[in-house]
């Protein structure tokens, strides 16, 4: 089972590539994996029926006690067969449904198969926390599937609606899961059910878990998202909304019901909402004219019935509930696929536009009738077995005096009447010959016969409803281990004399007569409502209106809150942060019972020299009137830290600090080009006294925090062991670098994420329509006569000539991009220096990268040095020279670096080690001598690439793109003035 789950994680990655080569036929390949899961579950059937539960486990997060455990009991076995079996048939169906289509088909195939894998893990996992993870994965993947037609606003809205409803329900469920796991002391589902904890905390947890289950299964008041999700392709509706996603909530209810149905809040929620949902969905299905929406509201109704029967929590109801779960997956997915065939062949699903299709497509019509017969509960289908079993179980509870048994019985009976009515309405709308208002027969809708492969899946699914009905006695033996977990009856109700069993014929019992009455009344309901054209809404508002109103309210509240807090003033934002900082830290300092301080006048003489310079630079910066002057003065404090680090035994920090200060200064300089040079030129500084007071308060508070922190430690710091750990565990002598990539690698992983977010944020603020590299493409069309040859070019009045041309005179072009720089902005000396030093600096950066494990350096420092080389190319040759220096997108470098870092965290898991565990290789060669390679160096390579990508993104955003926008503005101004733009 774990192997199949792993395959579900890997194979979808390959599908886009496969679809690009063989098109929709790739769905045949995709179907192999669900078929493998189905075959495995089928082979294990005798073991499951005997009560020997297959179990596999892998310790995933040992400190939290979370295991990747797979347990196939009766309920999981049935759900596995449904998820994989229907999934495989839907994959085969997709081959024909999407024939001739290529738009995003590879992504669709990958997401659909990944969704099948998430559902496979969800129904088999024995860990409640892992179940929540799979739960949320299905929500995200269903969002992508429902929104497949992303060019349509209706699809995007439906996808977002489904995501918000199911995800919010899942978050509430997560709280309940945490409460239940903490109270039970374990996250194992089987252990929790075996111990059956009780109490107010458990009751609260069950209510929250039910919120998640009801939202996932579209039970009122969360029912509205499912009909909206019909904007998805029909295969998605057949799989997600008939057999898989909506069954997740039903599965969770069925999992907990045998044990927790006696809890006080359980039945009032499950029975009341389930009955109301069944009636609401059935009534609405009679009002629809779109065949797919008829089935959608019918699905809502059937999910309500499943919730009532499986959630009732008695043995007989559990038997009937499993049969009902199986029958619903078969007949509803078959009917959805039939609608897909009709829609694909006729480009319409409106039942008022269809006439005479049944006579032209007798095979499809016949199997649709079988599927509807199972939905209505007509012998010999499995739907009949399930419906009769449910009515018999609830009838016994009602006669025994159970209030909720009476409510459930009446609700199921009335819902079954509506089910028969809209089932017949579906058949009439899809296949019958219609007549107009005068009674004349309408002309038949022209029906092009579909490929036979298109009909395989719905025919097989429909036929299985009869096969399962005939095999009811065998299903009785397989379902028994699950049903036997539930009590025989509700407390206070006598157990039935003859426990229920699944069979095609129980004789002329009361449940049979109730079932027949519902079918007869259903026919009458259809006859009375066949030409019904009711108003679009019966009530002033619907659940969808409440959802949309809530979204509008949230949006308005967001705008109101933003208007209050985001005033567009950076000093206000910074001042607010500083005020909160001073208030919070001062309160903590004053509230402390004891404050200790351990101060020295100085540790090194360098402090006596550097500190006054840093203080003086800070004071002068306050009085600076030019922005660039202020930036340079602020940088003095950073450079002062370089001297302090260098004289305190921290060469790594000194090297990194000076590089960071340099890159920061360059970034500031790039930004300052687009804003006024003098401070207060447009907006004068206000409240100088308040600013001075606040600045002094922040400085004093920070100084006090530093003083108190020096004496607050009561234990020896772990950093004292870092030199020993760095050598023993990390096989490195540079403690700082080993700590970054090995001992505290998770911290570095987080910092890489922050860097990537920062780069993306900067790019999003500057780039308007895209952030892709558009520089290197402009290197090719150089001025006439220019080439990319390494030989220098000479600029003449006739253009650029190669060096050595008799007509050539003037300055040489040492950089390719320099040829596009305006002559007055070029510096031949700078171009020569950059041309000579660039490759040397890159080599130095690589040296720092690989030497950093034992010497000062590392990926961060090396990346900054390489970034400085790119800065030199940009300063010397402009934005086109930057494109020539790094003809790749910055996002690729960022993504590649992060991928390498994540791989270093994941790969050790496959060898049974903790994430980010490193190893090393040693060798002794005759010429090279002794050498070592530590795998954490690969993590450092990822850091190196991320830092280069960050610098490149900043240069292209704040440098090249700003240059381009400025040039565009100048050209536009010249065009308005009538000056020709070259």
N, C-alpha and C positions, 0 to 999 in steps of 0.2 A: 504493500500500500504506500509506504514512504517512497519507494522507487517510482511508482506511477505518479505520485504527487510531484516529485522532482522533475519528471518528464513534462508534466503540465507547466512547470516553471520555465523550462528551457525551449521546448518545441515552438511555442508561439513566437519567440524571437526570430526564428528562421522563416516563418510563414510569409512576411512581406517580400523577402527575396524570392521565395518559391512562386508566389502569386505573380510577381513581375515577369516570370519566365514562362509559366504555363497557364496563367489566367485563373479562371474560376475552377478549373480542374484540380487546383491545389486543395480544394475543400475535401476531395477524396482522401488526400494524404492527412489532412487535419482530422478526418473521422477515424483514422486508425487508432489514435490514442484513446478517445472515449470507448471505442470498441474493445481495446485491451482492458480498460477498467471494468467494462461490463462483463467481459469473459472471466476476469479474475473473480468478480463478485458472484457470478453464476457458478463457478467451480467451487466456491466456498459455501454454497447453499446447504449441502448436507451438514457441514460443520456448524453453521449458524442455526439450522433447524434443531440440531441435537443439543443446543445450549452451550457449546464450546466456542467461546467468543474469540476470534482472532484478534491479537493485540500486538502492535509494534510501537516502540517508543525511542525517541532520541532526546537526550538532555540538551535543550536549546539554551535556556538562560538559567543555569543552576542556582545562582544566588537568589533568584526570585522563585525558584521551584517551578518554573514553567518548562514543560516538555512538549516537544512536537510528537504527540502520541496519537495513534490511529487505532480505533476500536470499532469493530464491525459486529454490532449486535443486530437484532432483528430490524429495528427501526432504521439504523444506519444502512443495513443491507438493502432494504427496500428503497431508501432514498438514493443510494448509490446506483442501483439499477435504473431508477427513473432519470437521474441526472446524466448518467453516461449513455444509457440506451436512447432516450429521446434526443440527447445531444448529438449522438452519432447520426441519427436519422435527419436531424435538422442540418447538420453539416452536408450530408449528401444532397438534401433538398436545396441548399444554398448554391450548389454547383449549377443547378438549372435556373434558380430564381435570379441569379446574378449573371447569367450567360450574356456575353457581349458588353458587360459593364466593367470598367477598370478604375473608376474614381475612388480612391481611398480603399480599394477592395483588400489590399494587403493588410492595412491597419485593421480593417473590420474583421478579417479572418483571425488575425492574431488576438484581438481583444475578445472575440467570441470564444476562442479556444481557451484563453486565459481565464475567462469567466467560468467556463466549465470546470477548469482546474480549481478555482476558488470555491465553487460549490462542492466539488469532490472533497476538498479539505474540510469545508464547513460541516458536512454531514458525517464525517468520519472522526474528526478530532475528539479526543476525550479531555482536552484542556479547555476550560471555559474562557480563559483569557485569549488563547489562540483562536477560539471560535469567534470572539469579538473582532479579532484582526481580520479573519477571513470575511466576516460580516461586512466590515467597512470596505474591504477590497471589492466585494460584489457591488456595493453601492457606487463606487467610483467607476468600475468597468461598465455597469449598466448605464451610467451617465453617458459614457462614450458611445455605447451601442444605441441608446435611444436617440442621441443627437447625431446619428450617422449622416443624415441629410443636413449638414451644418449650414448650408446656404439658405435653408428655410427658417424663418423666424419661429414658426410654430414648433419645429423640432428642437431648436435651442431652448425655447421656453419650457417645453415638456421635459427635456433632459434636466434642466436646472431645477424644475419643480420636483421631479422624482429624487434628485440628489439631495435637495434641501430637506424634504420630508423624511426620507429614509435615514439620512445622516443625523439629523437632529434626534430622531427616535433612537438611533444607535448610540448617540452620546448619553441619552438618558439611561439606556440599557447598560452602558458601561459603568455608570455610577452604581446601578443595582448589582452588577456583576462584582464590583469591588466590595460592596457591602456583604454580599453572599460569600465571597471567597475569604474575606477577613473573618466573618463569623464562623464559617466552617473550618477554617485553618488549612484549606487545600483548594486548588483550582481544578482538581480532577472531577469531572462530571459524574462518573460512576461512583466515586467515593462520596460526593455530596448527596447523591440520590440514595445511597446505601445508609448513610447516617441520618438523612431527613431532618435537618435542624429546624427548630421552630422558634417563635418569639417575634417581638415587634420589629426587630431589625430585619429578620428574614421576610416578614410580611411586606415591609417597605421595599426590600430588594425585589421581591416577586412583582410588585406593582410596576416598578421601573423596568424590569425585564419584559413584562407584558407590553409596556409602551413601545419598546423596540420591536417586539414581535408583531404587534398589531399594525405599526407603521409600515413594516416591511411587507406584510401580507394585505395591505390596503383595506383594513377594517376601519369602519367609521370611528372617529372623524377623519381618518387619514385616507379614505377611500378614493378621493378625487384624483390622486396622482396617476392611478393606473389607467383610466380611460384616456387621460391626456398623453400617456406614454404610447398610445397607438400611432403616434407620429413616427414611430420606429419602423424599420422594415419588417415585413410579416414574419420572417424567420426569428427575429428577435422577440416578437410578441408570442410566437408559438413556444419558444424555449423559456425566456425569462418570465413571461406573464402567464404561463400555463403549467410549466413543469419544474422550473428551477427557482428563480429569485423569489417569487411570491410564496413559494413553498418553504423558504427559509424560516419565516415567522411561524408557519404551521408546524414545521419540524421542531422548532424550539418549544412551542406549546405542547406538542405531543411528547417531547422528551421529559418535560417537568410534570405533566398532568398526572401520571399514575401515582406520584408521590405527594405533590403539593396541591392537588385539586381540593383537598379538604381544608386548606388554609382559608381564613375568613374572607380575604379580598378576592380570591381566585374566581369562583363561579359568578358572582355578581358582575364582574368585568367581562369575563369570557362569554357567558351565556347571553347577557343583555346586549352587548355590542355585537356579538355574532348574529343573533336573531335579527336585530335591527338592520345590520348590513345586508343580510340575505334578502330581506323584504325590500329594502331600498334599491339594491342592485337589480333585483328581478323586476320591480316596477319600472325602473328607468330603462331596462333593456327592451320593454314593450313599447317605448316611446321613440326608439332610435330607428333611423332608416339606413344608416351605414352598417353593413354587415359586420365589419370589424368592431365597431362600437357596440353592436348588439352582443357580440361575444365578450367584449371588454366588461360591460356591466354584468353580463352573465357570469364572468369570472369573479367579479366582486361578490356577487350573490353566492356562488359556490364556495368561495373562500370563507364567507360567513358561516356557511353550513359546516365546513371542515373545522372551523374554530370551535363551534358548538359541540360537535360530536367528539373530536379528538381531545378537546379541552374539558369535557365533562368529567373524565377521570374515573370511570368504572370499567370493569373488565369487559362487559358486553359492548359498551360504547367504544372501547379501545379496539376491539375486533372489527367492528363496523367502520371505525375511523380509518384504519389502515387500508381496508378495501376501498373506501371512498377516496382516499388519497391516491391510490393506484388508478382507480377508474377516472378520476378527474384529470390526472396527468395524460392519460391515453386519449380520452375523447376530446378534451379541450385543445390539446396540441394538434390533433388531427383536424379539427374544425378550423383552427387558425391557418393551418397549411392549405386547406381547401380554399379559404378566402384568398390566400396568396396566389393560388393558381388562377382563380377568377380575376383577381386584380391584374395579374401579369398578362393574362390573355385578352382582357377586355378593357383594361385601364379604367375600371370603375368598380365601386363596391356598393353603390346606391341601389337598394332593393327595388326602388320605383323605376329604375332604368333596365332591370333585368326581366326577361320573360322567355320561357321555353328552353332554358338552359338544361333542365333535367332530361328532356327527351334527346338532346344532342350529346349529352355527356352522362349516359346512364350508369357507367361504372362509378364515376365520382359521386353522382347523386345517391347511388345505393349505399356506398360506404359512409356518406354523410348521414344518411338516415340511421345507419347502425350506430354511429357516434352519438347522434341526438337521442336515440333510444337508450343508450347507456346513461346519458346525462339526465334523462327523464326517469330512469329506473324501470326499464321494460325488460322482461325476461327474453333471452337467456344471457344478458350482458352482465358484466361485473358491477355495473351501476345498479342493477336490480338487486343483486346480493347485498351491496353496501347500504342501499336505501332501506331495504326491508330490515336489515340488521340494526340500523340506527333507530328506526321507528320502534322496533321491538324493545330495544334497550331503554329508550326514553319512555315508552309506554309503561314499562315495569316501574320506573322511577316515579312517574306521575301517579300511577295507581297506589304506590306505596306512600304517597303523601308528600313527596319532595316538591317544594314550590318551584325550584329551578328546573326540576324534571318536567313540570307542567308547562312552564314557559318555553322550555326547549322543544317539547313535543308539538305544541301549538305552532311555534315559529317554524319548525322544520316542515310541518304539514302545509302551512300557508306558503312557505317558500317553495316547496315542491310544486304547488299549483302554478306559481309564476314561472318556475323552471320549465315545466311542460309547455306553458303558453309561449314563452319566448323561444323555446327550442323549435316548436312548430313554426313560429314566425320566421325563424332563420331559414328553415327548409323551404317555406313558401316563398320568401323573398329571394332566395338564391336560385331555385330550380323550377318553381311553378310557372305555369302560363297565366299571365295576368289578363285582366279585362278592364276596359275603361269604364267611365261613369255610366255609359249607355248600355253596358253589358256586352259589347263587342270584344272579341279576343284581340289582344295586342299582337303585333308581328313579333316573331321570334327574334331574340338577340342573336346575331351571327356569332357562332362559336368556332374559333380555330382550335383544332385538337392540339393539346400540348404534347411535348415529348413524353414517352412512357416513363422515363426516369423521373419526371417531375411529379408523378403520381405515386411513386413507390412508397414514400414516407407516410403520406396521409392514409393510404390504403392499408399499410401494415399496422399503423397505430390503431386505426379503426377496427381492423380485424382482430387485434389482440384483445379488444374489450369483450368479444365473444369467447375467445380462447380462455381468458382469465375467468369469465363467468362459469364456463364448464369445469375449469380446474379449481373451483372454489373449495372443494374438500381438501385438496392438496395445499392450497393457501392457508386453510385453517390450521394445519399442522405447523406450517412455517411461522405464522403470525402468533401462535400460542405463547411462545416465551415472552413476547412483549405484553400481550394482554394479561398474562398471569401476574405481571408486576402490579397491576391496579387492584384495588379492593373490589369485592363482588358487588357491592352496592354502596350507596351513600349512607353515612352514619344515621341510624334511625329508620332505615328502610330495610326490610327483610331481603336476604339474598334470594335470587331466583331458584326455584326447585331444580330446574334443568338449565345449567349454564349454556350460554349461546355458543353456537358454532356456525361457521360459514358453510352454506350449502345453496345450491341452485333452487331447491324446493323444500320448504318447511311445512307444507300443507296449508290448509285454509285457516290460517291464524289471523288474529285481529290486525297485525301489522300489514298483512297482505291486502286486506280490505281498505285500510287507510291509504295504502300506496295506490291501489286502483282508483280510489275516489279522487286522489290528487291528480291523476292523469286525466280522468274524465272532466274534472273541473278545469284543468289546464287547457283542454281542447275548447271548452266553452269560453274561457278567457281569451284565447286566440281569436275565436270566431267573433267575439264582441269587439275586439280591439284591432281587427285586421285593417280596417280603413280609418283607424283613429289618428287624428292629427292634433294632438293636444298642444296647449301653449308651451312655449319653450321652458318656462319655469312655473312651478306651482307655488313656491314660497318667495318672499321678497328678496332673499339672498340664498346662495348655495355655499357649500364648503369651499369651492374654488374662489368664490367672491371673498370669503373670509381669509383665504390664503393670500390673494392679491392685495386685499386691504392691509393685511399685516406687513407685506413687503413694502407697500407704499408708506405705511407708518414708520417702518424702520428707516426707509430712505429719507423721509422728512426729518425724523429725529437726528439722523446723521448730519444732514445739512444744517440743522439748527445748532447741533453741538459743535460742528466745524466752524460755523460762523462766530461762535462765542470764543472758541479756543485758538483757532488758526486765523490770526489777524493779519498775516503777511509781514510781520515785523520780526526779524531775526533777534534783535536785542530783547524783545519781549519773551521770546521762547527761551533764550539763554538765561535771561533774568529769572524766569519762572523756575527753571531747573536749579539755579543757584540758590534761590530762596528756599526751595524745598530741601536742598542739600543742607544748608545752614540750619534750618529748623529741625530737621531730623537728627543730624549728627550732634548738634548742640544739646538737644533733649537727651540723647543717649549719654553724652558725656556728663551732663549735670545729674542725671538719674543714677549714675553708677555709684555704688556704695564705696568703692575703693579705686583710686587711680594711682598707678605706679609709673614712674618714669626712670629711664636709665639713659643719661645723656653724657656725651663726651664733647669737648670743645671742637675737636677735629680728629680725624684718623690719619690723614696724610697732609703734608705741607701744601700739596696741590689744591686742596680745598680752600685754604686761606687765600690763594691766588685767584682761583676760578670763581668762587662764590661772589665776591664783590663785583666782578665783571658781569655775571649773570644778573645780579640785582640791579646794577646800573643800566644794563640793556633793557630790562623790564620797565624801569622807571622812564627811560627815554622813549620807549615804544609808546607809552601812554600819551606823551606829548607830540608824537609824530603826526604830521598832517598829510603826508603822502602814504598811500596804501603800500606801495612797494617798500618804502623805508620801514614801515611798521612790520612787514613780513620778514625783512632781513633782520631786524632787531629781535624779533621773536625767535628767529632761528639761532641767534647767539646763545640763548639758553639751552637749546638742543645741542649745539656744538660744545658748550661747557660740560654737558653731561658726558660727551665723548671723552673729554680729558679725565673726568672723574672715574668713568668706567675703566679707561686704559690704565690708570694708576692704582686701581683697586683690584687688579688681578682678573679683569673681565674683558679680555681682548675681543671675544665674540660679540659681546654687547656693544663695545665701542665701535667695532666695524659695522654692525647692523645699524647702530644709531646714526652714524655719519651718512650711511647710504640712505636711510629713511629721511633724514633731514634734507639731503640733497634732492631726492625725488619729490618730497613735499614742497620744497622751494620752487622746483620746476613747475609742479602742478599749480601752485599759487600764481606763479608768473603767467602761466597760460590763461588762468581765469581772469587775472587783473587786466588783461588786454581788452576785455569786453565791458569793463565797468569804469567809471570816472577815476582818474588818477589820484585826485585829492579826496580826503575824507570829508564827508558832510557837504559835498558839492551840490547834491540834489536834496538830500534830507539831512539837515543839521542835527548834530548830536543834542539830545535833550536830557534833562535831569542829570547834569554832571555830578552834583553832590550826591544824589542817590546812587549813582553808579559807583562813585568812589567808596561810599559806605558799604555797598554790597560787595565790591571787590575786596575791600579790607576784611570784611566779615568772612568771605570765602577763604582768603589766605590765612587768617588767624585760625579758623576752624580746621583747615587742612593741616596746619602746623601742629595744632593740639592733637589731632588724630594721629599724626606721625609720632609725636612724642609719647602719647599714651600707648600706641601700638608697640613701641620698642620695649616697654616693660610689661606688656600684657601676657607674654608667653610664659606658660608654666611647665611645659613639657619640652623635651628636646625636639627640634625640628627634624622632619624626615629628610630634609635636604642635606643634613650632615652625612647621611648614608649614600647620597647620590654618587659620589666618586667611586665608592665600592660597587654599588649596583650597576653603574655605567660600565665598569670594566667586566664585572662578572656576568651580567645579563645582556648588556648591549655590545660587549666586545669592542668598546671604544674608549679613548682617553679624553675626548672632548665632552665633558660632563653636560655642557649646555646643549650641544647638538643631540647627544644620545637621549637626553631628557625629552627633547622636543619630538623626536621621531620614534622613540621606543618607550621610555618609562612613562611619559605623559602624552602618548600619541593621540588619545582621544581629544585632549585639549587642542592639539594642533589641527585635528580634523575639524573641530568646530571653528577654529580660526580661518581655515581654508574656506569653509562655507561662508563666513562673514566677508572674506575678501571677494568671493565670487558675487555675493549679493551687492557689495559696494560697487564693483565694476559694472554690474548690470544696472544699478541705480544711476550711476553717472551717465552711462550710455543712454538710458531711457530719458534722462533730462535734456540731453543734447540732440540726439537723433530723433527726427520727426517721424519718418516712415519705416526705417529699417536701421539695423546696426551692422549689416554685413560689410565686408571689406569692399570698398569701391575705389581704392587707390591704385592697387597694382594693375588694374585694367587700363589705367590711363598712362602707364609707363610706355606701352607699345607705340602709340601715335606721337612720337617725338617730332620736333621740328625737322624740316627737310634736311636730309643728309646726316642726321644723327643716328647713331647705332648704339647698341649695348656693349660694344666691344670695350675691352679694358684699356685700349689705347686712348689717351686723352684727346679731347676735341678742342678745337680752337674756334672762338667766336669772332666772326668777321661781319662786315656790313652785308655780305651776301648770305649770311646764315652760319651754320656750324660746319666746319671742315675738319677732317681728320688731321692729326698732327703730322706734319711733313708736307702738307699741301703748300705749294709755292705761294698761293694766294692767302694762306692762312696767317693771321697775326692776332695778337691779343692774348687774353688769359685762357688758360687751359681749364677744361671742365673735368675735374677729378671725380665727381659724383654724377651719376646718371640723372637723378632728380634735380641736381643743381642747374641743369640746362633749362629748367622751367622757372627758375627763380628770376625775379626781375633784376636786371643788372645792378641797380643801386643797392639791392639788398644782399648781394652775393659777397662772400669773403673767400678769396682763393687760399689764404693761409688756413682758414678754418676747414675748408674742403680737403686740403692736403693732410692736415693733422688727423682729421677723422678717417680719411682713406687709409692712412698708415696705422692708426691705433685701433680701428674697429675690430679687426680679427684678433688682434692681441688681447683686447679686453674680453672678447667672447671666450678665448682660451683660458684667461684668468678666471672667468666666471665658472667654467667647467672644472678648473682646478679646485676652486673653493667648494664646489658641489661635492666632489669625490674625496677631497682631503678633509672635509669638515667632520668626519667621524672621529678623527684623532687630532686634528689641528684646527685652529680658528677657521671658521667658514660654515658651510652647510648650504642646504637648498635655498633658504631664505636670502642669505647674503649673496650667494651666487646668482640667484634670480634678479636681485636688485642691481648687481653689477652688469648683467646682461641687459637689464632695462635701461641702465645709464648709457650703454652703448647705443641703444635705439634712440635715446634722447639726443645723443650727439648727432646721429644721422639726420634726425628731424630738424634740429637747430641749424645744421649746416646746409641741408638740401631741401628743406620744406616738406610739405605733406606727400609729395610724390616720391621723394627719396625714402620716406618712411614706408611707403608701399613697396618700394624695391627692396628695402632691408628686411621686411617681414611680410612676404606676399601670402600670408595666410590670415584667416579670420581669428581675432582675439578669442572669440567664444570657443573655438576649437582647442586652443591651448588651455583655456580654463577647464573645459570639459575633459580633455585628455588627462590633465594633471589630477583632477578630482577623481576620475575613473581609476587611475593608478593607485591613488591613496586609498580609495574604497576597496580596491582589489587586495591591497596589502592587509586590510582588515578582515576581508571575507575568506581569502584562501586558507589561512590557518584553520578555519572551522572544518574544512574538509579533511584535515589531518588530526582532528580531535583536540586541537589546541585553542586557547583563548584568542579572540580577535587581536590583531596587531602583534601577535607573537612573532618574534624574529628568530632567525637561525643564521648560521655562518658556514662558510666554506674556507678551508685552509689548504695551502699547497706549498711544496718545497720543490723548486725547479732548479736545474743546474746553473742556468744563466740568470734567471729572474730572482732566484733566491726565495725566501719565505714571503708568503702573501696571504691575505685574508679578504674575504668579501662577506659583508653582513647584509642580509636581505632588507633590513630597514633602510638601506641606501636607496632602494626602489621607492620607498615612501618619500624620501628626500627628493628624488627625481620629480615626483608628483608635486611637491611643494615648489620646486624650481620652476616647473612649467606654469603653475598657477600664478606665481609672482610675475613671471614674464608676461603672461596673459593680462594680468592686472595693469601693469605699466603700459603695455601696448594699447589696452582699451582706453586708458586715461589719455594717452597721446592722441589716439584717433578721435576721441570724443572732445576733449578740451583743446586739442591742438588742430588736427587735420580738419575735423568737421566744422570747428569754429572758423578756421581759415576759409573753408568752402562757403560757409554762410556769409562771411564778410565780403568775399569776392562776388558772390551773387548779389548782395546789396549794392556794391559799387557798380556792377554792370547794370543793375536796374536803374540806379541813379543816373548813370551816363546815358542810358537809353531814353530816360525822360528828358534829359537835357539835349538830346539829339546828337550826342557824340557816338561815333561808331565804336562798337565793342569788338575787339579782335578775337 
